[in-house]
Amino acid sequence: MALLDPQQTQGKTHLYLFSQCQLVRARPSVVIQDTRRRCPCSYHPYVTTLSQRR
């Protein structure tokens, strides 16, 4: 997991949280169809919302 400061984003107003997995490490975290080719149909983008108590 990585977090970018607002100054590092395009709109410069919101934090940006993202994750990046190596293929062999991503398999246990996300159930996906196994393929040997890089096929756009095998990518699974998602959106989530995080909240923080103040």
Buried (B, 14 or more C-beta within 10 A) or exposed (E): EEEEEEEEEEEEEEEEEEEEEEEEEEEEEEEEEEEEEEEEEEEEEEEEEEEEEE
